[in-house]
Amino acid sequence: MGKCKHITRLLSDALDRPLTAGEWIAIGVHLPTCSGCRNYRRHIGLLRAASQEISGTGGSRDAREEQ
């Protein structure tokens, strides 16, 4: 479980900051073997997209600037 906790933290961090190459490698090695972490990645992506849609911050920057 410790490994999954680390990977889910990195997946969350990736939404807010650029990850290092080593962090992406750790994720890439772990995800193929862990359905729980793959599901977590999918769910946080869906939640982020939904929150951006609701707040009006979704879509491309250019599309927002044209409005």
PyMOL Python script that loads the backbone (N, CA, C, O; Angstrom):
from pymol import cmd

cmd.read_pdbstr("""\
ATOM      1  N   MET A   1       0.817  -1.199   0.000  1.00  0.00           N
ATOM      2  CA  MET A   1       0.000   0.000   0.000  1.00  0.00           C
ATOM      3  C   MET A   1       0.856   1.257   0.000  1.00  0.00           C
ATOM      4  O   MET A   1       0.426   2.285  -0.524  1.00  0.00           O
ATOM      5  N   GLY A   2       2.041   1.210   0.564  1.00  0.00           N
ATOM      6  CA  GLY A   2       2.916   2.369   0.576  1.00  0.00           C
ATOM      7  C   GLY A   2       3.261   2.858  -0.816  1.00  0.00           C
ATOM      8  O   GLY A   2       3.326   4.063  -1.063  1.00  0.00           O
ATOM      9  N   LYS A   3       3.481   1.927  -1.716  1.00  0.00           N
ATOM     10  CA  LYS A   3       3.797   2.286  -3.100  1.00  0.00           C
ATOM     11  C   LYS A   3       2.610   2.992  -3.749  1.00  0.00           C
ATOM     12  O   LYS A   3       2.792   3.992  -4.442  1.00  0.00           O
ATOM     13  N   CYS A   4       1.413   2.490  -3.536  1.00  0.00           N
ATOM     14  CA  CYS A   4       0.212   3.110  -4.108  1.00  0.00           C
ATOM     15  C   CYS A   4      -0.003   4.513  -3.543  1.00  0.00           C
ATOM     16  O   CYS A   4      -0.397   5.421  -4.274  1.00  0.00           O
ATOM     17  N   LYS A   5       0.251   4.691  -2.262  1.00  0.00           N
ATOM     18  CA  LYS A   5       0.104   6.011  -1.658  1.00  0.00           C
ATOM     19  C   LYS A   5       1.054   7.003  -2.329  1.00  0.00           C
ATOM     20  O   LYS A   5       0.675   8.139  -2.613  1.00  0.00           O
ATOM     21  N   HIS A   6       2.276   6.573  -2.577  1.00  0.00           N
ATOM     22  CA  HIS A   6       3.263   7.427  -3.241  1.00  0.00           C
ATOM     23  C   HIS A   6       2.820   7.755  -4.670  1.00  0.00           C
ATOM     24  O   HIS A   6       2.906   8.906  -5.099  1.00  0.00           O
ATOM     25  N   ILE A   7       2.357   6.768  -5.388  1.00  0.00           N
ATOM     26  CA  ILE A   7       1.951   6.967  -6.786  1.00  0.00           C
ATOM     27  C   ILE A   7       0.718   7.861  -6.873  1.00  0.00           C
ATOM     28  O   ILE A   7       0.667   8.747  -7.726  1.00  0.00           O
ATOM     29  N   THR A   8      -0.265   7.651  -6.019  1.00  0.00           N
ATOM     30  CA  THR A   8      -1.454   8.513  -6.066  1.00  0.00           C
ATOM     31  C   THR A   8      -1.090   9.948  -5.703  1.00  0.00           C
ATOM     32  O   THR A   8      -1.682  10.887  -6.235  1.00  0.00           O
ATOM     33  N   ARG A   9      -0.128  10.130  -4.808  1.00  0.00           N
ATOM     34  CA  ARG A   9       0.343  11.486  -4.471  1.00  0.00           C
ATOM     35  C   ARG A   9       0.972  12.128  -5.696  1.00  0.00           C
ATOM     36  O   ARG A   9       0.724  13.299  -5.981  1.00  0.00           O
ATOM     37  N   LEU A  10       1.792  11.362  -6.430  1.00  0.00           N
ATOM     38  CA  LEU A  10       2.412  11.889  -7.643  1.00  0.00           C
ATOM     39  C   LEU A  10       1.365  12.226  -8.702  1.00  0.00           C
ATOM     40  O   LEU A  10       1.471  13.249  -9.378  1.00  0.00           O
ATOM     41  N   LEU A  11       0.361  11.373  -8.847  1.00  0.00           N
ATOM     42  CA  LEU A  11      -0.695  11.648  -9.821  1.00  0.00           C
ATOM     43  C   LEU A  11      -1.441  12.922  -9.469  1.00  0.00           C
ATOM     44  O   LEU A  11      -1.795  13.696 -10.359  1.00  0.00           O
ATOM     45  N   SER A  12      -1.684  13.151  -8.201  1.00  0.00           N
ATOM     46  CA  SER A  12      -2.322  14.394  -7.758  1.00  0.00           C
ATOM     47  C   SER A  12      -1.392  15.584  -7.990  1.00  0.00           C
ATOM     48  O   SER A  12      -1.822  16.631  -8.474  1.00  0.00           O
ATOM     49  N   ASP A  13      -0.137  15.420  -7.650  1.00  0.00           N
ATOM     50  CA  ASP A  13       0.837  16.497  -7.844  1.00  0.00           C
ATOM     51  C   ASP A  13       0.939  16.894  -9.309  1.00  0.00           C
ATOM     52  O   ASP A  13       1.126  18.070  -9.623  1.00  0.00           O
ATOM     53  N   ALA A  14       0.818  15.926 -10.205  1.00  0.00           N
ATOM     54  CA  ALA A  14       0.946  16.193 -11.638  1.00  0.00           C
ATOM     55  C   ALA A  14      -0.117  17.168 -12.135  1.00  0.00           C
ATOM     56  O   ALA A  14       0.060  17.799 -13.177  1.00  0.00           O
ATOM     57  N   LEU A  15      -1.208  17.295 -11.406  1.00  0.00           N
ATOM     58  CA  LEU A  15      -2.244  18.251 -11.787  1.00  0.00           C
ATOM     59  C   LEU A  15      -1.823  19.679 -11.453  1.00  0.00           C
ATOM     60  O   LEU A  15      -2.354  20.628 -12.030  1.00  0.00           O
ATOM     61  N   ASP A  16      -0.888  19.842 -10.541  1.00  0.00           N
ATOM     62  CA  ASP A  16      -0.523  21.167 -10.048  1.00  0.00           C
ATOM     63  C   ASP A  16       0.896  21.606 -10.393  1.00  0.00           C
ATOM     64  O   ASP A  16       1.204  22.797 -10.353  1.00  0.00           O
ATOM     65  N   ARG A  17       1.753  20.659 -10.729  1.00  0.00           N
ATOM     66  CA  ARG A  17       3.144  21.019 -11.010  1.00  0.00           C
ATOM     67  C   ARG A  17       3.739  20.014 -11.996  1.00  0.00           C
ATOM     68  O   ARG A  17       3.262  18.885 -12.111  1.00  0.00           O
ATOM     69  N   PRO A  18       4.778  20.435 -12.698  1.00  0.00           N
ATOM     70  CA  PRO A  18       5.466  19.488 -13.579  1.00  0.00           C
ATOM     71  C   PRO A  18       6.207  18.438 -12.745  1.00  0.00           C
ATOM     72  O   PRO A  18       6.879  18.769 -11.768  1.00  0.00           O
ATOM     73  N   LEU A  19       6.078  17.194 -13.137  1.00  0.00           N
ATOM     74  CA  LEU A  19       6.802  16.133 -12.447  1.00  0.00           C
ATOM     75  C   LEU A  19       8.181  15.954 -13.083  1.00  0.00           C
ATOM     76  O   LEU A  19       8.396  16.296 -14.246  1.00  0.00           O
ATOM     77  N   THR A  20       9.096  15.417 -12.304  1.00  0.00           N
ATOM     78  CA  THR A  20      10.426  15.118 -12.826  1.00  0.00           C
ATOM     79  C   THR A  20      10.358  13.847 -13.674  1.00  0.00           C
ATOM     80  O   THR A  20       9.377  13.104 -13.628  1.00  0.00           O
ATOM     81  N   ALA A  21      11.396  13.619 -14.430  1.00  0.00           N
ATOM     82  CA  ALA A  21      11.466  12.402 -15.246  1.00  0.00           C
ATOM     83  C   ALA A  21      11.400  11.163 -14.354  1.00  0.00           C
ATOM     84  O   ALA A  21      10.736  10.186 -14.698  1.00  0.00           O
ATOM     85  N   GLY A  22      12.078  11.199 -13.221  1.00  0.00           N
ATOM     86  CA  GLY A  22      12.060  10.067 -12.301  1.00  0.00           C
ATOM     87  C   GLY A  22      10.673   9.791 -11.740  1.00  0.00           C
ATOM     88  O   GLY A  22      10.285   8.638 -11.549  1.00  0.00           O
ATOM     89  N   GLU A  23       9.935  10.855 -11.481  1.00  0.00           N
ATOM     90  CA  GLU A  23       8.565  10.670 -10.982  1.00  0.00           C
ATOM     91  C   GLU A  23       7.673  10.046 -12.045  1.00  0.00           C
ATOM     92  O   GLU A  23       6.865   9.168 -11.742  1.00  0.00           O
ATOM     93  N   TRP A  24       7.815  10.500 -13.306  1.00  0.00           N
ATOM     94  CA  TRP A  24       7.028   9.902 -14.389  1.00  0.00           C
ATOM     95  C   TRP A  24       7.411   8.439 -14.605  1.00  0.00           C
ATOM     96  O   TRP A  24       6.556   7.607 -14.909  1.00  0.00           O
ATOM     97  N   ILE A  25       8.677   8.133 -14.449  1.00  0.00           N
ATOM     98  CA  ILE A  25       9.118   6.740 -14.597  1.00  0.00           C
ATOM     99  C   ILE A  25       8.493   5.878 -13.505  1.00  0.00           C
ATOM    100  O   ILE A  25       8.020   4.775 -13.780  1.00  0.00           O
ATOM    101  N   ALA A  26       8.489   6.371 -12.273  1.00  0.00           N
ATOM    102  CA  ALA A  26       7.874   5.619 -11.169  1.00  0.00           C
ATOM    103  C   ALA A  26       6.401   5.350 -11.451  1.00  0.00           C
ATOM    104  O   ALA A  26       5.904   4.254 -11.193  1.00  0.00           O
ATOM    105  N   ILE A  27       5.715   6.341 -11.975  1.00  0.00           N
ATOM    106  CA  ILE A  27       4.296   6.170 -12.321  1.00  0.00           C
ATOM    107  C   ILE A  27       4.159   5.154 -13.445  1.00  0.00           C
ATOM    108  O   ILE A  27       3.326   4.250 -13.380  1.00  0.00           O
ATOM    109  N   GLY A  28       4.987   5.308 -14.478  1.00  0.00           N
ATOM    110  CA  GLY A  28       4.910   4.428 -15.640  1.00  0.00           C
ATOM    111  C   GLY A  28       5.207   2.974 -15.327  1.00  0.00           C
ATOM    112  O   GLY A  28       4.664   2.075 -15.971  1.00  0.00           O
ATOM    113  N   VAL A  29       6.056   2.737 -14.354  1.00  0.00           N
ATOM    114  CA  VAL A  29       6.383   1.371 -13.955  1.00  0.00           C
ATOM    115  C   VAL A  29       5.257   0.778 -13.111  1.00  0.00           C
ATOM    116  O   VAL A  29       4.957  -0.411 -13.218  1.00  0.00           O
ATOM    117  N   HIS A  30       4.646   1.595 -12.285  1.00  0.00           N
ATOM    118  CA  HIS A  30       3.637   1.102 -11.349  1.00  0.00           C
ATOM    119  C   HIS A  30       2.254   0.895 -11.990  1.00  0.00           C
ATOM    120  O   HIS A  30       1.591  -0.106 -11.717  1.00  0.00           O
ATOM    121  N   LEU A  31       1.824   1.828 -12.831  1.00  0.00           N
ATOM    122  CA  LEU A  31       0.450   1.775 -13.339  1.00  0.00           C
ATOM    123  C   LEU A  31       0.073   0.495 -14.089  1.00  0.00           C
ATOM    124  O   LEU A  31      -1.047   0.015 -13.913  1.00  0.00           O
ATOM    125  N   PRO A  32       0.944  -0.074 -14.909  1.00  0.00           N
ATOM    126  CA  PRO A  32       0.533  -1.296 -15.613  1.00  0.00           C
ATOM    127  C   PRO A  32       0.189  -2.462 -14.682  1.00  0.00           C
ATOM    128  O   PRO A  32      -0.527  -3.382 -15.078  1.00  0.00           O
ATOM    129  N   THR A  33       0.692  -2.425 -13.462  1.00  0.00           N
ATOM    130  CA  THR A  33       0.461  -3.546 -12.549  1.00  0.00           C
ATOM    131  C   THR A  33      -0.589  -3.250 -11.478  1.00  0.00           C
ATOM    132  O   THR A  33      -0.880  -4.115 -10.652  1.00  0.00           O
ATOM    133  N   CYS A  34      -1.165  -2.040 -11.476  1.00  0.00           N
ATOM    134  CA  CYS A  34      -2.060  -1.667 -10.376  1.00  0.00           C
ATOM    135  C   CYS A  34      -3.352  -1.041 -10.896  1.00  0.00           C
ATOM    136  O   CYS A  34      -3.375   0.126 -11.288  1.00  0.00           O
ATOM    137  N   SER A  35      -4.403  -1.816 -10.892  1.00  0.00           N
ATOM    138  CA  SER A  35      -5.689  -1.305 -11.378  1.00  0.00           C
ATOM    139  C   SER A  35      -6.246  -0.217 -10.456  1.00  0.00           C
ATOM    140  O   SER A  35      -6.948   0.681 -10.922  1.00  0.00           O
ATOM    141  N   GLY A  36      -5.948  -0.283  -9.171  1.00  0.00           N
ATOM    142  CA  GLY A  36      -6.423   0.740  -8.252  1.00  0.00           C
ATOM    143  C   GLY A  36      -5.856   2.111  -8.583  1.00  0.00           C
ATOM    144  O   GLY A  36      -6.589   3.101  -8.582  1.00  0.00           O
ATOM    145  N   CYS A  37      -4.580   2.180  -8.861  1.00  0.00           N
ATOM    146  CA  CYS A  37      -3.951   3.454  -9.211  1.00  0.00           C
ATOM    147  C   CYS A  37      -4.384   3.929 -10.599  1.00  0.00           C
ATOM    148  O   CYS A  37      -4.516   5.131 -10.825  1.00  0.00           O
ATOM    149  N   ARG A  38      -4.604   3.003 -11.523  1.00  0.00           N
ATOM    150  CA  ARG A  38      -5.127   3.389 -12.837  1.00  0.00           C
ATOM    151  C   ARG A  38      -6.518   3.991 -12.690  1.00  0.00           C
ATOM    152  O   ARG A  38      -6.834   4.999 -13.322  1.00  0.00           O
ATOM    153  N   ASN A  39      -7.343   3.376 -11.858  1.00  0.00           N
ATOM    154  CA  ASN A  39      -8.682   3.923 -11.611  1.00  0.00           C
ATOM    155  C   ASN A  39      -8.605   5.287 -10.952  1.00  0.00           C
ATOM    156  O   ASN A  39      -9.375   6.182 -11.299  1.00  0.00           O
ATOM    157  N   TYR A  40      -7.695   5.463 -10.011  1.00  0.00           N
ATOM    158  CA  TYR A  40      -7.515   6.752  -9.346  1.00  0.00           C
ATOM    159  C   TYR A  40      -7.147   7.823 -10.381  1.00  0.00           C
ATOM    160  O   TYR A  40      -7.710   8.918 -10.372  1.00  0.00           O
ATOM    161  N   ARG A  41      -6.212   7.505 -11.260  1.00  0.00           N
ATOM    162  CA  ARG A  41      -5.808   8.462 -12.295  1.00  0.00           C
ATOM    163  C   ARG A  41      -6.997   8.852 -13.167  1.00  0.00           C
ATOM    164  O   ARG A  41      -7.186  10.027 -13.483  1.00  0.00           O
ATOM    165  N   ARG A  42      -7.790   7.867 -13.550  1.00  0.00           N
ATOM    166  CA  ARG A  42      -8.961   8.145 -14.387  1.00  0.00           C
ATOM    167  C   ARG A  42      -9.962   9.022 -13.640  1.00  0.00           C
ATOM    168  O   ARG A  42     -10.501   9.971 -14.208  1.00  0.00           O
ATOM    169  N   HIS A  43     -10.207   8.710 -12.384  1.00  0.00           N
ATOM    170  CA  HIS A  43     -11.193   9.461 -11.611  1.00  0.00           C
ATOM    171  C   HIS A  43     -10.762  10.895 -11.340  1.00  0.00           C
ATOM    172  O   HIS A  43     -11.585  11.806 -11.429  1.00  0.00           O
ATOM    173  N   ILE A  44      -9.494  11.119 -11.011  1.00  0.00           N
ATOM    174  CA  ILE A  44      -9.090  12.507 -10.762  1.00  0.00           C
ATOM    175  C   ILE A  44      -9.131  13.320 -12.056  1.00  0.00           C
ATOM    176  O   ILE A  44      -9.383  14.525 -12.029  1.00  0.00           O
ATOM    177  N   GLY A  45      -8.885  12.661 -13.182  1.00  0.00           N
ATOM    178  CA  GLY A  45      -9.005  13.348 -14.471  1.00  0.00           C
ATOM    179  C   GLY A  45     -10.445  13.744 -14.754  1.00  0.00           C
ATOM    180  O   GLY A  45     -10.711  14.852 -15.219  1.00  0.00           O
ATOM    181  N   LEU A  46     -11.373  12.836 -14.471  1.00  0.00           N
ATOM    182  CA  LEU A  46     -12.789  13.140 -14.671  1.00  0.00           C
ATOM    183  C   LEU A  46     -13.260  14.248 -13.733  1.00  0.00           C
ATOM    184  O   LEU A  46     -14.004  15.139 -14.143  1.00  0.00           O
ATOM    185  N   LEU A  47     -12.826  14.191 -12.481  1.00  0.00           N
ATOM    186  CA  LEU A  47     -13.209  15.232 -11.520  1.00  0.00           C
ATOM    187  C   LEU A  47     -12.656  16.592 -11.926  1.00  0.00           C
ATOM    188  O   LEU A  47     -13.345  17.605 -11.811  1.00  0.00           O
ATOM    189  N   ARG A  48     -11.435  16.615 -12.394  1.00  0.00           N
ATOM    190  CA  ARG A  48     -10.845  17.891 -12.818  1.00  0.00           C
ATOM    191  C   ARG A  48     -11.589  18.453 -14.025  1.00  0.00           C
ATOM    192  O   ARG A  48     -11.893  19.645 -14.068  1.00  0.00           O
ATOM    193  N   ALA A  49     -11.881  17.605 -14.996  1.00  0.00           N
ATOM    194  CA  ALA A  49     -12.600  18.051 -16.183  1.00  0.00           C
ATOM    195  C   ALA A  49     -13.997  18.561 -15.811  1.00  0.00           C
ATOM    196  O   ALA A  49     -14.447  19.583 -16.331  1.00  0.00           O
ATOM    197  N   ALA A  50     -14.679  17.848 -14.913  1.00  0.00           N
ATOM    198  CA  ALA A  50     -16.016  18.270 -14.492  1.00  0.00           C
ATOM    199  C   ALA A  50     -15.965  19.607 -13.757  1.00  0.00           C
ATOM    200  O   ALA A  50     -16.805  20.475 -13.993  1.00  0.00           O
ATOM    201  N   SER A  51     -14.998  19.776 -12.881  1.00  0.00           N
ATOM    202  CA  SER A  51     -14.905  21.036 -12.136  1.00  0.00           C
ATOM    203  C   SER A  51     -14.552  22.193 -13.061  1.00  0.00           C
ATOM    204  O   SER A  51     -15.037  23.307 -12.865  1.00  0.00           O
ATOM    205  N   GLN A  52     -13.722  21.950 -14.060  1.00  0.00           N
ATOM    206  CA  GLN A  52     -13.392  23.003 -15.018  1.00  0.00           C
ATOM    207  C   GLN A  52     -14.608  23.364 -15.865  1.00  0.00           C
ATOM    208  O   GLN A  52     -14.831  24.535 -16.170  1.00  0.00           O
ATOM    209  N   GLU A  53     -15.377  22.378 -16.235  1.00  0.00           N
ATOM    210  CA  GLU A  53     -16.586  22.622 -17.020  1.00  0.00           C
ATOM    211  C   GLU A  53     -17.588  23.447 -16.218  1.00  0.00           C
ATOM    212  O   GLU A  53     -18.166  24.403 -16.735  1.00  0.00           O
ATOM    213  N   ILE A  54     -17.788  23.084 -14.977  1.00  0.00           N
ATOM    214  CA  ILE A  54     -18.743  23.793 -14.120  1.00  0.00           C
ATOM    215  C   ILE A  54     -18.291  25.227 -13.858  1.00  0.00           C
ATOM    216  O   ILE A  54     -19.107  26.149 -13.844  1.00  0.00           O
ATOM    217  N   SER A  55     -16.991  25.410 -13.651  1.00  0.00           N
ATOM    218  CA  SER A  55     -16.476  26.746 -13.332  1.00  0.00           C
ATOM    219  C   SER A  55     -16.250  27.604 -14.575  1.00  0.00           C
ATOM    220  O   SER A  55     -15.980  28.800 -14.467  1.00  0.00           O
ATOM    221  N   GLY A  56     -16.359  26.996 -15.744  1.00  0.00           N
ATOM    222  CA  GLY A  56     -16.154  27.747 -16.979  1.00  0.00           C
ATOM    223  C   GLY A  56     -14.693  27.915 -17.348  1.00  0.00           C
ATOM    224  O   GLY A  56     -14.365  28.732 -18.208  1.00  0.00           O
ATOM    225  N   THR A  57     -13.812  27.158 -16.714  1.00  0.00           N
ATOM    226  CA  THR A  57     -12.391  27.264 -17.030  1.00  0.00           C
ATOM    227  C   THR A  57     -11.920  26.137 -17.935  1.00  0.00           C
ATOM    228  O   THR A  57     -10.723  26.025 -18.198  1.00  0.00           O
ATOM    229  N   GLY A  58     -12.829  25.302 -18.418  1.00  0.00           N
ATOM    230  CA  GLY A  58     -12.449  24.203 -19.307  1.00  0.00           C
ATOM    231  C   GLY A  58     -12.171  24.714 -20.704  1.00  0.00           C
ATOM    232  O   GLY A  58     -12.433  25.877 -21.007  1.00  0.00           O
ATOM    233  N   GLY A  59     -11.651  23.868 -21.541  1.00  0.00           N
ATOM    234  CA  GLY A  59     -11.360  24.235 -22.916  1.00  0.00           C
ATOM    235  C   GLY A  59      -9.992  24.855 -23.053  1.00  0.00           C
ATOM    236  O   GLY A  59      -9.224  24.931 -22.094  1.00  0.00           O
ATOM    237  N   SER A  60      -9.699  25.294 -24.254  1.00  0.00           N
ATOM    238  CA  SER A  60      -8.374  25.862 -24.511  1.00  0.00           C
ATOM    239  C   SER A  60      -8.311  27.319 -24.076  1.00  0.00           C
ATOM    240  O   SER A  60      -9.336  27.995 -23.975  1.00  0.00           O
ATOM    241  N   ARG A  61      -7.126  27.783 -23.826  1.00  0.00           N
ATOM    242  CA  ARG A  61      -6.916  29.183 -23.430  1.00  0.00           C
ATOM    243  C   ARG A  61      -7.377  30.116 -24.538  1.00  0.00           C
ATOM    244  O   ARG A  61      -7.978  31.154 -24.261  1.00  0.00           O
ATOM    245  N   ASP A  62      -7.101  29.759 -25.803  1.00  0.00           N
ATOM    246  CA  ASP A  62      -7.487  30.619 -26.910  1.00  0.00           C
ATOM    247  C   ASP A  62      -8.990  30.791 -26.993  1.00  0.00           C
ATOM    248  O   ASP A  62      -9.476  31.887 -27.272  1.00  0.00           O
ATOM    249  N   ALA A  63      -9.736  29.714 -26.753  1.00  0.00           N
ATOM    250  CA  ALA A  63     -11.195  29.785 -26.799  1.00  0.00           C
ATOM    251  C   ALA A  63     -11.715  30.708 -25.704  1.00  0.00           C
ATOM    252  O   ALA A  63     -12.683  31.436 -25.923  1.00  0.00           O
ATOM    253  N   ARG A  64     -11.094  30.690 -24.537  1.00  0.00           N
ATOM    254  CA  ARG A  64     -11.543  31.564 -23.447  1.00  0.00           C
ATOM    255  C   ARG A  64     -11.216  33.024 -23.759  1.00  0.00           C
ATOM    256  O   ARG A  64     -11.990  33.914 -23.408  1.00  0.00           O
ATOM    257  N   GLU A  65     -10.100  33.278 -24.403  1.00  0.00           N
ATOM    258  CA  GLU A  65      -9.695  34.639 -24.689  1.00  0.00           C
ATOM    259  C   GLU A  65     -10.577  35.275 -25.739  1.00  0.00           C
ATOM    260  O   GLU A  65     -10.722  36.498 -25.763  1.00  0.00           O
ATOM    261  N   GLU A  66     -11.183  34.457 -26.628  1.00  0.00           N
ATOM    262  CA  GLU A  66     -12.036  34.978 -27.676  1.00  0.00           C
ATOM    263  C   GLU A  66     -13.381  35.446 -27.138  1.00  0.00           C
ATOM    264  O   GLU A  66     -14.062  36.229 -27.800  1.00  0.00           O
ATOM    265  N   GLN A  67     -13.778  34.992 -25.966  1.00  0.00           N
ATOM    266  CA  GLN A  67     -15.100  35.340 -25.445  1.00  0.00           C
ATOM    267  C   GLN A  67     -15.160  36.732 -24.909  1.00  0.00           C
ATOM    268  O   GLN A  67     -16.211  37.166 -24.435  1.00  0.00           O
TER     269      GLN A  67
END
""", "prot")
cmd.dss("prot")
cmd.show_as("cartoon", "prot")
cmd.util.cbc("prot")
cmd.orient("prot")
